[in-house]
Amino acid sequence: MDVHVETVLKSLEEEEERRRREGRPSLLCVGREGGQLLHVPALLRKPMRVLEVGLSAGYSTLWMASALLPGACLYTVEKDPTKVKLARDHLRQAGLLDRVEILEGLALSHLKDLRQPLDMVFLDAAKDEYVAYLKAVEPLLTPGAVVVADNVLSHREALQPYVDYVRRHPAFRSFTFPLGNGLEVTVKIA
């Protein structure tokens, strides 16, 4: 991994540790293991278009964007302008801002406007909208597309409809990785 990216990731991890000690809200949604899990499919699949719903401080964005090939793009949607500014600064420091297009506002309104095929999707925003997010982009998923949803163990009740949907859908194969708050990894097989 590029030294600039690794420096920013470590800085965010240190900030997260300070926040935890001080009882402040978390900035890192997936943590290092979750970030690595997002990085691997991006390395292996070599996606041209990735979608992230829920930018936060840009931690997961850094993991995915650092694995993209030249010419690939990661679209990320975030409604909080403060988080957008923070993430943009982190992406700039890591030298990855040119690989990321930040869509500011409500996720569902942006998702309905997407037209490009998607090779990978990461969901980490309003838990009760995961099924709606996936349904909005489902026609854009390429064969072999990977969809990762965070918080399926920590928010089990809220995300059970999402887990049921991906597990029952005939075009998907899905399983839970018990890392961090639980990551549901789904592959489009048809």
N, C-alpha and C positions, 0 to 999 in steps of 0.2 A: 504494500500500500504506500502511496505517496506520503512523504514525510510531512507535508503541509496538512494533508487530511488527517493523518494520525495525531499531529499536534493539536488540531482543533478538537478532535474527538476526545483526547485526553483532558483538554481544558474543560470541555463540557462535563466529562465524568467527574472531575475534581469539583466543579461548581455544584453538581448534583449531590455529591457527598456533603459539601457545606450546607446545602439546603436541607438535606435530611437531618443533619445534626441540629440545625436551627429550627426544625419543624416547619419549614416553608414548603410550598407546593413544588412538585416535581417538574422538571423540564424534560427529562429523558423518559420517553414512554416505553421503549423496548429494552434498554440496557445493552451492554456489550454483547452478551450471547445472542440476544434477539437481532442486534445489528449485524452480527456475523451470519446469522441465519438468512437475513435479507440479502447480504452481500453474495452469498454462494450461488443462488439461482441467477442473480444478475451476471455473475462471472460465467456460469455454465451455459446459460441460455443466450447470452449476448443480445439482450432485448434492444430494440430500436426505440420503443416507446413504453415508458413506465408511468403509471399513475399512482400518486399517493394522496389519500384523503386524510388530512390532519397533519399539518406541518410542524406544529409546536416550535421548538428551538432549532429544528433542522437536523437533529441527531440521526434519525433513520434515513433522512434524505442524503446526508453525507455518505452513509454506508452504501446506499444504492447507486448514487450518482458517481461515486468513485470507481465503480465497476463498469460503467457504461463506455462503449466504444465511441470514437469521434463520430459526430453526426447523430448520435442517439439523443433522446430528450426525455427528461423526467418532468411530468406535469404534476404539480402539487397544489392542493387546494387548502386554503386556510381563511377562516373568517375574522380572526383577531389581528388587527393591524400591528399591534405591539409584537406579537409573535412573528409576523411577516418580516418586520424590520430586523428583529433579532436573528432570525434564520438567514435572511439575506446577508447580514454581516458575517455570519459563520461560513456561509457558502463562498463569499468573496475571499475571506481569509484562507480558505482551503483551496482556492483556485478552481472552484467548480460551478460558479454562478452561470457560466455560459452553457452548461448542460441542463439547467433547470429553468422551467417556466413556472413562475408562481402565479396562481389564479386566486385573487383575493375576493372573498365573499362566501356565500352559502354554497355548500358542495353540490347539492342536487341541481341548482340552477346551472352551474358550470358543467356538470356531468352530462346533462341533456344536450349541451352544445358540442360535445366532443364528437369528432368524425373519424379520427385516425385510429387504425388498428392498435390494440394494446397487447403487449407481450407479458406484462407483469403489473400487478396491482397490489398496493398495500393499504389496508383500511385501519385507521386509528383515529376516529372522530366520534361523533354522536352514536353511541352504542345501539340505540333503538332505530337507527337508520341504515345499518349495515346491509340488510336485505335490499332496501331501496337503492343504495349505492351500487350494489352488485347488479341488480336488475337493470339499472340505467346504463351500465357499460357492458353488460353480457353480450350483446350483439357485436361488440368491437373486439372481444377476446379472440386471439388467434389460437389455432390448435397448439396445445402444449403450454399455453399461457399459465402462469403461476399467480395465484391470488393468496395473499397472506393477510389474515385478520388478527389483530391484537386483542388481548383482554378476554379471551374465551373462557378462561378459568376464573379470573378475578371478578368478572361480570357475567357469570354463568347464566343466571336467570334472564338477564337482558339480552344476552346473545344466543340463547337456546334456539330461537326462531331462525337465526342465521345458520347455526350449525346444522339444524334439521334440514334447512333448504339445500345447503351444499352437499350434505350426505345423501339426500334423496334424489338429487338431480341426476338424470342419466348421463349427462355430458361431463360430470365432474367426478374426481376421486379426491377424497379429503381425509385428513387426519390431524390430530392435535399434537403439537410439540409442547411438553410441559416446561417450557422455559419462561422465566419471568412471570408475567401474568397470563401466560397461555397463548400460543400462536396456532391458529388453524391454518394449515397449508393445504391449498386446493389446487389441483391441476385440471385444466380443461383437456379432456381426452378426445372429444369429438367436435 
